[in-house]
Amino acid sequence: MANGHYLSLLIGVLMTFYNAHAGQRNQDVLNLFNKNYKGDGTYYGQGTGGTCQYSTPLPRAATDPKIKALVAINRPQFLNSLTCGMCLKVTGSGKGKGANPITGSFIVFVKDLCPECKEGDVDLALNGDGRWDVTIQAVQCPVGASTIQYTFQGSNPWYLKLQIRNARIPITGVQVRRSNQWVTMTHSADGYWILSDGRQMPDGQFDIRLTAANGQDLYDAVPRIDNSNILDGVRRVQVAFDPSLPNA
């Protein structure tokens, strides 16, 4: 009885710790939607690779006609990769130095980290020159009628490394269902969610619960562990449009 009591207390403490940190993660992401940040806009050349490790084809949101560039976001607002897959509105004043001014407002997709950039900075994956005054603000990605997808890296039933792709609003919490219990995954610095507690996942399809930064919970199922393909969720879910947040 005593051991069971202590176990219950430990679980309660761990859940309190997790929920407190989850709340902070959500707020950090929502700040990007609710505020404008001043910084520098620069260029680092065309390419689809990056810290977020998006395989091709890129997520649907990244290829929408509204998206004018892929970008690397600054380290403070990379949020340990929680902002991978986020969309931003970049507004350039044309003020700065170089040959290719950044002017007007346009929508970009975050696929990389700019390690040396400061808060408010974005580095465009375009050919260009100069350092230009910009402001950035997160917007809901233009996902259309598309749904969230999944990819695995180096995974097996005892170790999951799972990427959540194409969310309208960033996903800040992930749990998988194992032995009739929800098990929390941890977030990696390269845009994945990891479960590595040494216990085996069931073969085939498994349930997953996703929590978006605005508190929406989505219940989906991943059809299988597959390191070779981009997978559609069984239930084809997507974060619902949030009228309280800016939209692309």
Residue frames as qw, qx, qy, qz and C-alpha x, y, z in Angstrom:
[[0.000, 0.886, 0.465, 0.000, 0.00, 0.00, 0.00],
 [0.307, -0.798, 0.097, 0.509, 2.80, 2.41, 0.94],
 [0.413, -0.152, 0.590, 0.677, 4.69, 1.70, -2.29],
 [0.216, 0.603, 0.671, 0.375, 1.54, 2.33, -4.28],
 [0.139, -0.925, -0.276, 0.219, 1.00, 5.61, -2.42],
 [0.358, -0.624, 0.315, 0.619, 4.55, 6.79, -3.15],
 [0.377, 0.155, 0.690, 0.597, 4.20, 5.79, -6.79],
 [0.109, 0.806, 0.561, 0.154, 1.01, 7.81, -7.09],
 [0.240, -0.885, -0.031, 0.399, 2.75, 10.81, -5.52],
 [0.423, -0.339, 0.515, 0.664, 5.69, 10.47, -7.91],
 [0.301, 0.449, 0.694, 0.476, 3.40, 10.29, -10.93],
 [0.037, -0.913, -0.401, 0.069, 1.55, 13.35, -9.67],
 [0.331, -0.743, 0.192, 0.549, 4.79, 15.32, -9.28],
 [0.406, -0.071, 0.645, 0.644, 5.99, 14.31, -12.74],
 [0.204, 0.654, 0.655, 0.320, 2.67, 15.28, -14.35],
 [0.148, -0.928, -0.200, 0.276, 2.71, 18.66, -12.56],
 [0.386, -0.533, 0.407, 0.634, 6.26, 19.25, -13.84],
 [0.356, 0.211, 0.722, 0.555, 5.29, 18.21, -17.38],
 [0.105, 0.808, 0.567, 0.116, 2.14, 20.35, -17.44],
 [0.226, -0.861, -0.014, 0.456, 4.04, 23.41, -16.17],
 [0.329, -0.365, 0.554, 0.673, 6.63, 23.07, -18.89],
 [0.285, 0.449, 0.753, 0.387, 3.95, 22.35, -21.51],
 [0.014, 0.906, 0.392, -0.160, 2.21, 25.58, -20.54],
 [0.245, -0.738, 0.258, 0.574, 5.45, 27.53, -20.97],
 [0.367, -0.010, 0.724, 0.584, 6.09, 25.91, -24.38],
 [0.206, 0.698, 0.661, 0.181, 2.61, 26.90, -25.51],
 [0.090, -0.928, -0.164, 0.321, 3.07, 30.48, -24.33],
 [0.357, -0.499, 0.457, 0.644, 6.47, 30.81, -26.02],
 [0.296, 0.251, 0.749, 0.537, 4.94, 29.73, -29.34],
 [0.063, 0.815, 0.574, 0.037, 1.82, 31.87, -28.92],
 [0.239, -0.752, 0.022, 0.614, 3.99, 34.94, -28.24],
 [0.287, -0.146, 0.597, 0.735, 5.17, 34.67, -31.84],
 [0.075, 0.570, 0.727, 0.375, 1.56, 34.91, -33.01],
 [0.213, -0.852, -0.463, 0.124, 0.58, 37.70, -30.64],
 [0.269, -0.815, 0.118, 0.499, 3.53, 40.06, -31.10],
 [0.650, 0.733, -0.085, 0.181, 5.63, 41.62, -33.85],
 [0.718, -0.519, 0.184, 0.426, 9.39, 41.26, -33.49],
 [0.338, 0.907, -0.230, -0.104, 11.94, 43.58, -35.08],
 [0.761, -0.343, 0.445, 0.325, 15.14, 42.09, -36.48],
 [0.067, 0.595, -0.562, -0.570, 17.33, 41.64, -39.52],
 [0.885, 0.359, 0.253, -0.156, 16.50, 39.83, -42.73],
 [0.125, -0.624, 0.677, 0.370, 19.42, 38.19, -44.52],
 [0.843, 0.379, -0.226, -0.307, 20.02, 35.60, -47.24],
 [0.478, -0.509, 0.713, 0.067, 21.81, 32.24, -47.16],
 [0.177, 0.324, -0.793, -0.484, 21.08, 30.72, -50.56],
 [0.786, 0.015, -0.207, -0.582, 18.54, 28.33, -52.01],
 [0.298, 0.184, -0.929, 0.116, 18.07, 24.84, -50.62],
 [0.698, -0.401, -0.314, -0.504, 15.51, 22.64, -48.89],
 [0.703, -0.111, -0.614, 0.342, 17.71, 21.01, -46.23],
 [0.145, -0.650, 0.243, -0.705, 18.08, 22.24, -42.69],
 [0.079, -0.255, 0.789, -0.553, 17.97, 21.53, -38.98],
 [0.675, 0.045, 0.313, -0.666, 14.27, 20.62, -39.10],
 [0.220, -0.184, 0.937, 0.199, 15.16, 17.69, -41.40],
 [0.681, 0.434, 0.273, -0.522, 12.17, 17.90, -43.73],
 [0.453, -0.030, 0.790, 0.413, 12.49, 15.19, -46.34],
 [0.335, 0.267, -0.343, -0.836, 11.14, 15.77, -49.81],
 [0.054, 0.659, 0.304, 0.686, 8.45, 16.30, -50.75],
 [0.045, 0.140, -0.439, 0.887, 8.21, 19.16, -48.30],
 [0.126, 0.454, 0.763, -0.443, 5.06, 19.50, -46.18],
 [0.212, 0.687, 0.610, 0.333, 2.01, 20.79, -48.05],
 [0.175, -0.927, -0.217, 0.253, 2.13, 24.07, -46.11],
 [0.429, -0.541, 0.338, 0.640, 5.66, 24.78, -47.41],
 [0.298, 0.078, 0.684, 0.661, 4.62, 24.51, -51.05],
 [0.187, 0.781, 0.571, -0.173, 1.42, 26.57, -50.94],
 [0.415, 0.625, 0.235, 0.618, 1.45, 29.51, -53.40],
 [0.282, -0.939, -0.076, -0.182, 1.20, 31.89, -50.44],
 [0.733, -0.539, 0.192, 0.368, 4.66, 30.78, -49.25],
 [0.435, 0.887, -0.154, 0.020, 7.29, 32.99, -50.88],
 [0.329, 0.630, -0.652, 0.266, 10.41, 31.58, -49.20],
 [0.851, -0.324, -0.377, 0.169, 11.79, 28.97, -46.84],
 [0.018, -0.838, 0.306, -0.452, 13.68, 30.43, -43.89],
 [0.605, -0.089, -0.621, 0.490, 15.97, 29.75, -40.98],
 [0.371, -0.854, -0.173, -0.320, 14.67, 31.33, -37.77],
 [0.060, 0.689, -0.525, 0.495, 16.87, 32.77, -35.04],
 [0.421, 0.047, -0.855, 0.299, 18.01, 30.59, -32.14],
 [0.174, 0.007, 0.585, -0.792, 15.96, 32.30, -29.35],
 [0.640, 0.216, 0.141, -0.724, 12.72, 31.77, -31.31],
 [0.482, 0.220, -0.812, -0.246, 13.62, 28.35, -32.69],
 [0.683, -0.355, 0.300, -0.563, 12.43, 27.12, -29.26],
 [0.410, -0.291, 0.864, -0.015, 14.41, 23.88, -29.41],
 [0.026, 0.007, -0.835, -0.550, 12.78, 23.19, -32.82],
 [0.246, 0.501, 0.738, -0.379, 9.14, 23.68, -31.72],
 [0.334, 0.711, 0.041, -0.617, 8.86, 26.33, -34.45],
 [0.141, -0.153, 0.835, 0.509, 9.93, 23.94, -37.21],
 [0.055, 0.427, 0.849, 0.307, 7.08, 24.04, -39.71],
 [0.010, 0.721, 0.417, -0.554, 5.72, 27.36, -38.45],
 [0.386, 0.611, 0.382, 0.576, 4.72, 30.03, -40.95],
 [0.296, -0.539, -0.196, 0.764, 5.69, 33.67, -40.50],
 [0.337, 0.888, 0.257, 0.180, 4.70, 36.97, -42.03],
 [0.571, -0.242, 0.064, 0.782, 7.85, 38.92, -42.83],
 [0.209, 0.943, 0.254, 0.047, 7.56, 42.66, -43.46],
 [0.647, -0.071, 0.086, 0.754, 10.54, 44.53, -44.86],
 [0.005, 0.882, 0.175, -0.437, 11.00, 48.29, -44.86],
 [0.668, 0.673, 0.045, 0.313, 13.69, 48.31, -47.54],
 [0.127, -0.912, 0.342, -0.185, 16.07, 49.92, -45.07],
 [0.878, -0.332, 0.289, 0.188, 19.48, 48.34, -44.61],
 [0.006, -0.723, 0.569, 0.392, 22.60, 47.61, -46.59],
 [0.535, -0.041, 0.816, 0.217, 23.26, 45.42, -49.61],
 [0.067, 0.136, -0.621, -0.769, 22.13, 44.76, -53.16],
 [0.332, -0.304, -0.796, -0.404, 18.76, 43.07, -52.59],
 [0.271, -0.207, 0.383, -0.858, 16.38, 45.00, -50.30],
 [0.114, -0.354, -0.926, 0.071, 13.61, 43.16, -48.45],
 [0.235, -0.008, 0.022, -0.972, 10.38, 45.10, -48.97],
 [0.647, -0.149, -0.344, -0.664, 6.68, 44.55, -48.40],
 [0.611, -0.258, 0.615, -0.427, 4.95, 41.70, -46.56],
 [0.683, 0.247, -0.613, -0.310, 5.13, 38.03, -47.50],
 [0.867, -0.353, 0.217, -0.277, 4.67, 34.59, -45.92],
 [0.337, 0.549, -0.763, 0.055, 7.56, 32.18, -45.24],
 [0.940, -0.227, -0.201, -0.158, 7.93, 28.62, -43.89],
 [0.301, -0.747, 0.576, -0.140, 10.44, 27.77, -41.13],
 [0.970, 0.153, -0.186, -0.025, 12.67, 24.81, -42.06],
 [0.717, 0.254, -0.340, 0.552, 16.00, 25.63, -40.44],
 [0.523, -0.774, -0.159, 0.319, 17.90, 27.26, -37.56],
 [0.400, 0.753, -0.183, 0.489, 20.11, 30.33, -37.89],
 [0.729, -0.353, -0.418, 0.411, 22.49, 29.77, -34.94],
 [0.403, -0.062, -0.144, 0.902, 24.04, 33.24, -34.96],
 [0.122, -0.533, -0.368, -0.752, 20.80, 35.18, -35.49],
 [0.019, 0.047, 0.585, -0.810, 19.20, 37.20, -32.70],
 [0.229, 0.527, 0.747, -0.335, 15.52, 37.47, -31.73],
 [0.370, 0.759, 0.167, -0.509, 13.45, 38.80, -34.63],
 [0.062, 0.562, -0.644, -0.516, 15.98, 37.76, -37.31],
 [0.877, 0.270, 0.381, -0.115, 15.21, 35.51, -40.27],
 [0.180, -0.481, 0.681, 0.522, 17.64, 34.14, -42.85],
 [0.750, 0.448, 0.065, -0.483, 15.95, 33.58, -46.22],
 [0.657, -0.086, 0.690, 0.293, 16.79, 30.43, -48.20],
 [0.554, 0.803, 0.218, 0.027, 17.10, 32.59, -51.32],
 [0.639, 0.136, 0.094, 0.751, 20.00, 33.99, -53.28],
 [0.027, -0.939, -0.202, -0.276, 20.51, 37.59, -52.29],
 [0.536, 0.184, -0.308, 0.764, 22.75, 40.10, -50.57],
 [0.090, -0.537, 0.103, -0.832, 22.50, 42.40, -47.59],
 [0.243, -0.317, -0.771, 0.496, 21.11, 42.90, -44.12],
 [0.183, -0.405, -0.348, -0.826, 17.68, 44.54, -43.98],
 [0.267, -0.050, 0.557, -0.785, 15.27, 45.78, -41.32],
 [0.458, -0.227, -0.731, -0.453, 12.28, 43.43, -40.96],
 [0.512, -0.227, 0.522, -0.644, 9.52, 42.52, -38.54],
 [0.350, 0.001, -0.911, -0.216, 8.22, 38.98, -38.13],
 [0.571, -0.106, 0.432, -0.690, 4.97, 37.56, -36.76],
 [0.177, 0.027, 0.980, 0.083, 3.70, 33.98, -36.80],
 [0.606, 0.144, -0.114, -0.774, 0.60, 33.14, -38.83],
 [0.786, 0.053, 0.580, -0.207, -1.44, 29.98, -39.19],
 [0.220, -0.278, 0.756, 0.550, 0.01, 27.99, -42.06],
 [0.608, 0.337, -0.174, -0.698, -1.94, 27.73, -45.35],
 [0.318, -0.160, 0.934, 0.015, -2.59, 23.99, -45.13],
 [0.485, 0.058, -0.511, -0.708, -5.81, 24.07, -47.17],
 [0.878, -0.177, -0.056, -0.440, -7.67, 20.77, -46.88],
 [0.632, 0.330, -0.674, 0.194, -4.48, 18.79, -46.17],
 [0.797, -0.576, -0.100, -0.151, -3.92, 16.87, -42.94],
 [0.346, -0.750, 0.562, -0.045, -1.09, 16.20, -40.50],
 [0.881, 0.309, -0.359, 0.006, 1.47, 13.61, -41.64],
 [0.701, -0.622, 0.349, 0.015, 4.20, 11.59, -39.93],
 [0.697, 0.523, -0.475, 0.120, 7.72, 10.41, -40.66],
 [0.841, -0.520, 0.112, 0.098, 10.06, 8.21, -38.62],
 [0.382, 0.746, -0.523, 0.158, 13.83, 8.21, -38.35],
 [0.286, 0.371, -0.827, 0.311, 15.82, 5.20, -37.09],
 [0.594, -0.261, 0.344, -0.679, 12.76, 3.85, -35.29],
 [0.426, -0.011, -0.900, -0.093, 11.70, 0.39, -34.13],
 [0.578, -0.580, -0.505, -0.274, 9.15, -0.94, -31.58],
 [0.660, -0.481, -0.342, 0.465, 11.57, -0.11, -28.70],
 [0.292, -0.411, 0.034, 0.863, 12.62, 3.35, -29.91],
 [0.333, 0.777, 0.510, 0.158, 10.44, 5.95, -31.64],
 [0.213, -0.389, 0.102, 0.891, 11.74, 9.07, -33.33],
 [0.271, 0.635, 0.708, 0.150, 8.72, 10.68, -34.94],
 [0.095, -0.099, 0.125, 0.983, 8.29, 13.88, -36.93],
 [0.254, 0.683, 0.624, -0.283, 4.92, 15.67, -37.02],
 [0.250, -0.003, 0.436, 0.864, 4.49, 17.44, -40.37],
 [0.084, -0.357, -0.557, -0.745, 2.13, 19.99, -41.87],
 [0.202, -0.606, -0.679, 0.362, 0.32, 21.35, -38.79],
 [0.078, 0.836, 0.301, 0.451, -1.61, 24.60, -39.17],
 [0.311, -0.850, 0.260, -0.336, -0.37, 25.67, -35.70],
 [0.315, 0.474, -0.790, 0.228, 2.77, 24.13, -34.12],
 [0.851, -0.336, -0.389, -0.111, 2.36, 20.95, -32.10],
 [0.039, -0.697, 0.517, -0.496, 3.81, 21.34, -28.59],
 [0.501, -0.303, 0.725, -0.362, 2.89, 18.02, -27.00],
 [0.675, 0.208, -0.601, -0.374, 2.69, 14.40, -28.21],
 [0.532, -0.271, 0.729, -0.336, 1.56, 11.23, -26.48],
 [0.511, 0.160, -0.751, -0.386, 1.23, 7.70, -27.84],
 [0.805, -0.277, 0.187, -0.490, -1.05, 4.98, -26.52],
 [0.464, 0.324, -0.821, 0.075, 0.67, 1.85, -25.24],
 [0.326, -0.176, -0.883, 0.288, -0.84, -0.90, -23.09],
 [0.241, -0.744, -0.602, -0.162, -3.96, 1.21, -22.63],
 [0.382, -0.743, -0.169, 0.522, -2.00, 4.18, -21.27],
 [0.390, 0.900, 0.007, 0.196, -0.96, 7.50, -22.78],
 [0.755, -0.320, 0.062, 0.568, 2.84, 7.84, -22.77],
 [0.099, 0.964, -0.022, -0.245, 4.46, 11.26, -23.22],
 [0.792, 0.339, 0.084, 0.500, 7.14, 11.75, -25.87],
 [0.367, -0.703, 0.041, 0.608, 10.02, 14.21, -25.46],
 [0.505, 0.860, 0.066, -0.038, 11.00, 16.80, -28.04],
 [0.779, -0.088, 0.186, 0.593, 14.37, 16.76, -29.79],
 [0.129, -0.686, 0.118, 0.707, 16.45, 19.67, -31.06],
 [0.063, -0.194, 0.689, 0.695, 16.05, 18.54, -34.68],
 [0.499, 0.079, -0.216, -0.835, 12.27, 18.62, -34.97],
 [0.565, -0.079, -0.798, -0.196, 11.29, 15.12, -33.78],
 [0.664, -0.477, 0.239, -0.524, 9.43, 13.53, -30.86],
 [0.410, 0.354, -0.830, 0.131, 11.18, 10.68, -29.07],
 [0.826, -0.405, 0.155, -0.361, 10.11, 7.73, -26.91],
 [0.595, 0.427, -0.656, 0.180, 13.00, 5.59, -25.63],
 [0.539, -0.537, 0.433, -0.483, 12.00, 4.08, -22.29],
 [0.007, -0.327, 0.945, 0.000, 12.91, 0.53, -23.37],
 [0.523, 0.240, 0.725, -0.378, 9.33, -0.71, -23.48],
 [0.212, 0.090, 0.791, 0.567, 7.92, -2.15, -26.69],
 [0.455, 0.271, -0.004, -0.848, 5.24, -0.48, -28.77],
 [0.743, 0.251, 0.588, -0.200, 2.56, -2.72, -30.31],
 [0.362, 0.023, 0.699, 0.617, 3.00, -3.97, -33.85],
 [0.139, 0.568, 0.666, 0.463, 1.19, -2.05, -36.55],
 [0.092, -0.702, -0.231, -0.668, -1.16, 0.88, -35.94],
 [0.403, -0.363, -0.588, 0.601, -1.05, 2.91, -32.73],
 [0.074, -0.905, -0.396, -0.133, -3.04, 5.84, -31.35],
 [0.458, 0.058, -0.135, 0.876, -1.49, 9.28, -30.93],
 [0.124, -0.892, -0.416, 0.127, -2.62, 12.44, -29.18],
 [0.451, 0.300, 0.064, 0.838, -1.32, 15.80, -30.41],
 [0.188, -0.826, -0.380, 0.371, -1.59, 19.08, -28.53],
 [0.416, 0.646, 0.163, 0.619, -1.25, 22.33, -30.47],
 [0.316, 0.099, -0.323, 0.887, 0.18, 25.53, -28.99],
 [0.344, -0.302, -0.042, -0.888, -3.33, 27.01, -28.61],
 [0.427, -0.146, 0.700, -0.553, -4.47, 24.03, -26.52],
 [0.814, 0.209, -0.188, -0.509, -6.32, 22.05, -29.18],
 [0.488, -0.276, 0.828, -0.013, -6.08, 18.28, -28.72],
 [0.683, 0.378, -0.395, -0.486, -6.20, 16.02, -31.77],
 [0.699, -0.201, 0.678, -0.111, -6.59, 12.25, -31.70],
 [0.611, 0.551, -0.447, -0.350, -5.12, 10.36, -34.64],
 [0.899, -0.196, 0.386, 0.063, -3.60, 6.96, -35.36],
 [0.106, 0.681, -0.639, -0.341, -0.26, 6.25, -37.05],
 [0.902, 0.195, -0.190, -0.334, -0.61, 3.24, -39.37],
 [0.959, -0.040, -0.096, 0.264, 2.80, 1.68, -38.65],
 [0.398, -0.750, 0.335, 0.408, 6.45, 2.33, -37.82],
 [0.761, 0.516, 0.280, 0.278, 8.01, 3.03, -41.21],
 [0.417, -0.630, 0.178, 0.630, 11.42, 4.67, -41.69],
 [0.404, 0.045, 0.613, 0.677, 11.07, 4.90, -45.48],
 [0.033, 0.552, 0.617, 0.559, 7.83, 6.79, -46.15],
 [0.184, -0.087, 0.226, -0.953, 5.78, 9.85, -45.26],
 [0.108, -0.339, -0.934, 0.030, 2.60, 8.54, -43.64],
 [0.365, -0.433, -0.207, -0.798, -0.92, 9.93, -43.57],
 [0.266, -0.104, 0.727, -0.624, -2.70, 9.64, -40.26],
 [0.023, 0.292, 0.949, 0.114, -5.50, 7.09, -40.17],
 [0.034, 0.719, 0.624, -0.304, -8.06, 9.68, -39.02],
 [0.356, 0.497, 0.315, 0.726, -6.76, 12.52, -41.24],
 [0.295, -0.832, -0.374, 0.284, -6.76, 15.22, -38.57],
 [0.388, 0.464, 0.009, 0.797, -5.66, 18.84, -38.74],
 [0.186, -0.351, -0.442, 0.804, -5.45, 21.67, -36.21],
 [0.162, 0.788, 0.588, 0.083, -8.67, 23.65, -36.62],
 [0.239, 0.563, 0.079, 0.787, -8.52, 27.25, -37.78],
 [0.378, -0.536, -0.501, 0.565, -8.24, 29.58, -34.79],
 [0.166, 0.839, 0.321, 0.406, -9.97, 32.95, -35.41],
 [0.427, -0.892, -0.013, 0.148, -8.05, 34.48, -32.48],
 [0.598, -0.427, 0.404, 0.544, -4.67, 34.04, -34.20],
 [0.262, 0.670, -0.333, -0.610, -3.27, 35.68, -37.36],
 [0.830, 0.267, 0.489, 0.016, -3.74, 33.74, -40.58],
 [0.414, -0.183, 0.537, 0.712, -1.65, 33.50, -43.74]]
